[in-house]
């Protein structure tokens, strides 16, 4: 991939982001605001950022548009509407799992709308209200409901990452399952029939995406007490080796689908533009490890030594270089 091609993908992401932000402002935000007002349940600034911005933006341009790149198309308007509402619901589910020590069956009762009324907290009531909005435009399929329950189950299991004695292998297993099944959930929302090979690529893309997220969120995860690949790998280099292995596997799975080869290559290149953020972060974390030594005590570094600041032009140029490198991994 040359720099001209790379700029094409970067411009496509920027265009998609602007379009999606406008869509969120005019479609999703009024729905959420209306239901919050009706329930008299104001979202906190942190919740609003995730409900009105982060989740619906990320799931649209990074997850689903990359899946559909293999199909040679973009999201339709009807798909975008249901995906936006579901993205808002997803972040509420995530927060609910973080806040409540419920059994998995109780979260399943929310999906089935069988949760006893006295257990329906304001957040649960908001999920129900958004579920009604969703069903007004789309009837969830059995495949979607099953995928949602599996994703919730692994989200609950992922709370084990708060335990200091969790092993690296356990973290990788949980990350793969949690984000792999979440990716299959988003795919179930789209008007597509996915082959087994395509589902394998979508599942793996979730795992790789979670590693990238973990590499960027080291400071936040340390603050929240979450143990990820970064804090449990013996060295930053070991984390880098794991990351390259999983990215290579993703690209191989894409090439094993029955999609036309030009679309396979386009999908790999488009995803490399996102996953390259992981390599930029790894370089930054390597510098931090070099300063503090091995074994690394992740409680010592300052915020700036853990947060990879993409406002620096040096990191932006590294991103371009790494995207070109990653697109060649097979």
N, C-alpha and C positions, 0 to 999 in steps of 0.2 A: 504494500500500500504506500503510494507516494504522498507527498504533502498536499497536493491538489485534491486527491481523493479524501484525505483525512479532513480537510477543511469542508468538503461537501457533507460528510457525516456530522461534523461539529455544527454546521449551519442548519442541518436537518433537526438536530436536537434543540437548537435555539428556537427555531420556528415552531416545533411541536410544543416546547415549553410555554412560549407566549400564547399560543392558541389554547392550551390547556388551562393556563392561569385565567384567561378571559372566560373560558367555559365554567371554571369553578366559581368565579365571581358572579356570573349571571345565572347559573343553574343550581349548583350545589349549595352555595352559601345561603341564599334565600330559604331553601328548604330546611337547612340546619337551624338557622335563626328562627324560623317560624315555629319549629317543634320545640326548641329550647324556651321560647317565649310562652308557648302554650303550657309547657310543663313547669314553667318558672324554675328552670334549671340552667343558670348561666355557666358557660364553659370557662375554665381558667384560661389565661393567656397561653399556657403551654398546651392545653387541650385544643384550643382553637387553632394553633399553629399546625398541629398534627391533623386535625379534622378538615380544616379549610385549605391546607396548603401541602404539607409534606406527603401524606399518604396518597391522596388523589393525584398529585403531580407525579410522584415516583412510580406508582403502579401503572399509570397511563403511558409515560414516555420511556421508562426503563424496562418495565416488565412486559406489558402486553404488546406494545408496538414492536419490541424485539422478537416476541414469539411470532407475530404476524409478518415480520420481515421475511421469514422463511416461506410465507404464503404469497409474498409479493403484494401485500396490501396494508392499509392503515385501518385504524379503528373506525367503525361506522358511528353515526350519531346515536343510534339506539344502544349500541354497545357502550359508548362513552357515558351515557346517562346511567345505565345500571352499574357500571364499574365505579363511577363517582360515588354513588350512594353506598355501595358495598365497601369502598375504601374508607368512608367515614365510619361505617359500622365496624370495620376491622380494627381500627385504632381504639374504638370504645371497648371492644372485646379484649384487646391487649391490656388496656388500663384496668379493666375489671379483674382480669386474672392477676395482675400485679397487686391490686388493692384488697382482694377477697381471698380467703383460704378455703375456697369451696372445692367440693368433689367434682370430678369431670362430668359426672352425670347431671349436676346442677347446671353446668354450662350448656349441656345438650338440651336441657329443658327450655333454655332460652331459645335455642334454634327451633325447637318443636312448639314453642309457645305454650308449654305446660307447666312453667314455673309457678308455684303458689304465689298468689297475689301479695302476701305479706313479705315475701322475699324479693319482690321487684323494687330494687333501689331506683333512685332517679336516673342513674346511668342505664340501668336495664330498661326502664320505661322509654328512654330516648332511643335505645336500640330497637325496641318494639315499634316506636313511631316511625323510625327510618325504614324498618322492615315493611310497614304498611305503605310507605312511599314507593318502595321498590316493587311491591306486588301490584301497585297501581299501573306500572309500566311493563312489568315482566313477571312471569310465573316461574319461580325457581324450580329447577329440575331435580330429580332424584340424585343425579350425578353431582350436582352442585351441593345439595344438602349433605351428602356423604363426604364430599371433599371438605366442606366446612367443618364437620365434626372431627375429621382426622386432623385438620390443621389446628383446631382448638385443643385436641388431645395432646399434640406435641408442644403446643405453646405452654400448656400446664406443666408438662414434663420438663420444659426448659428452665423452670424455676430452680432446678437442681444446680444451675450455674451460679447460684448464690452461695453454694457450699464451698468453702476453701479447699477441702480435700478432694474435689472433683479432679479426675485425670484428664490429660489432653485427649486421649482416645474417646472418653465419654463426651467431651465438649464437641469434638468433630462429629461424632455420631448424632448427637442432639441437633447440632447446627444443620447437618445434612437433612435429617428427617423434618425438622421444624420448617425450614425454608424451602425444602424440596416440595413438601406437601402444600405449603402456602402458594407456591408457584402453580401447582396443578389446580389449586382452587381458582386462581385468576383465569387460568386457561378454560376452566369449566364454565366461566361466565360468557365466553365468546361464542359467536355463531360459527363454530368450526368442529369438524370431526377429526380428532387428532389420532394419528397412528401410534403404535407402541414406541417406535423409534423417536417420534416427535415428543411424546410424553417424557421419554428418558432425557432428551435434551432440555426440556423445560424444567424438569426436576433438578437436573445438575446445575442449571443456571441459577436456581435459587440458592444452592449451596455456595457457589462461587460469590454470588452477591452478598451473602451473609459474611463471608470472610472479608470482603472489601469493607463492609460496614464495620466489622470488628476492628480492622486496621485503622479506620478513621476515628472510631469512637473510643479509643483507649482511655482518654482522660475521663470522659463521661462514664464509661463502664467502671473505671476505678472508683469514681465518686459514688456510683450506685452499688458498688460491691459485687459486680458481675465479673465472673471469670471466663475469659475467652481464649482463643488460640494464642493471642499475644502474650498474656501473662502466664500461660502454662507451657508454652514451647520452651525448650532449654535455651534457645538462642533465637534472635531475629532471623538469622540465616535459615534455621530449621523451619520457621514459619513461612519464609520465602519459598523454600523447596516444596512445602505442602501446597502453597498457593499456585505455583507454576504447574504442579502435577494435576491439580483439579481444573485449572484453566485449559490445560492440554486435553484432558479428558472431555471437557465440554466441547471443544472444537472438533474432536474426533467423533463425538456423538452427533454433532450437526452434520458432518460429512457422511454419516451413515444413514441419514434420512433419505427418502426418495425425492426430495425437492430438487429442482434443476440446480446444477452446480453454481451458476452465477448468483442464485439466491442464497445458496449455502455460504459462499464467500462473502456476500454482502452482509449476511447475518453475523458472521464471525467478526468482520471489520466493525460493524456498528456496536457490537457488544464490547469489543476491545477498547473502544473510546471511553467506556464506563469503567471497565475492570482495570484500566491503566491507572486509575486513582489509587488502586491498591499498591502498585509498584512505587508510586511517588511517596506514599505513606511509609512503605517498608524502608525506603532509602532514608527518610527522616528518622524513623525509629532506630535504624542501624547507627546513625550518628549519635543518638541518645545513648544507646548501649555502649558504643565506643567510649563515651565520656564516663559512664558509671561502672563499666566492667561487667564481667561474667563470673558468677551468676548475677543476673540483673535483679535488683530490688525495685519493682515497679511502683513502690510507694514513695520513692525519693524524687523522681524528676518533676520539674516545674510544669505548669500547664503548657507553656510554649514549646516544651521539649517533647510533648506527647501529641499536641494538636498540629496536624499538617495544614498550614495556612495557604490555601489556593489563591489568596489575593496577591501573593508574590509572583512576579513575572517568571522568576527562575523555575518555580514549580509548574507554571503553565507550560513552559517550554519542555520541561521534563515529561509532562503528561502527553504532549504530542509525540515525543520520541518513544516513550514506552508504548503508546497505542500502536505505533508502527511495528514495534518489536513483537508485541503480543499477538498481533494479527497473523504472524508467521508461525506461531506455535501449533504443532500438529501432533 
